[in-house]
């Protein structure tokens, strides 16, 4: 049985754009990925740890515990042995409370998380899992419940995929640009509609399957 940990935010938690509701597991991209891998004949379990508002290395002034570094190494301990960690974070790095962040800063944030994953004090003899770094799809114009929270985020997040790709190359970890498979919702400009969760999960199957086969 292969074990995958998904570490993310509301894009992976499955918030329904324009609401505070959540898609069911089979509709969220981690669930779609699990189903696709099972259909490929791989015995696999996908475990989600996704928190709305989670950033890479910054805290939220209104909601504690959104710094992605917090508890990450303990998660690695509790879920080991792991065959893969999929890291999809960065969108919230462009909220109002970090007005000077650009793509470079978010990329440095995910690099910090990759290094924490790799240095977690897991039990002796257990494997250090590979990391698949997934860049969030580009935001559209934020509106509705998240409009003010993400004011100016489109401009500041420009070039995010290129910055993530560079970090992935430097760290020697796998990379996938979610923007090549899915688009942000017209509903709020930030999150993913159910059909885009499906597209992202399906697109990740041929990326993840060979990583598990060689794990």
Buried (B, 14 or more C-beta within 10 A) or exposed (E): EBBBBBBBBBBBBBBBBBEEEBBEBEBBBBBBBBBBBBEBEBEBEBBBBBBBBBBBBBBBEEEEEBBBBBEBBEBBEEBBBBBBBBBBBBBBBBBEBBEEBBBBBBBBBBBBBBEBBBEBEBEEEEEBBBBBBBBBBBBBEBBBBBEEBBBEBBEBBBBBBBBBBBBBEEBEBBBBBBBEBBBBBEBBBBBBBBEBBBBBBBBBBEBBBEBBEEB
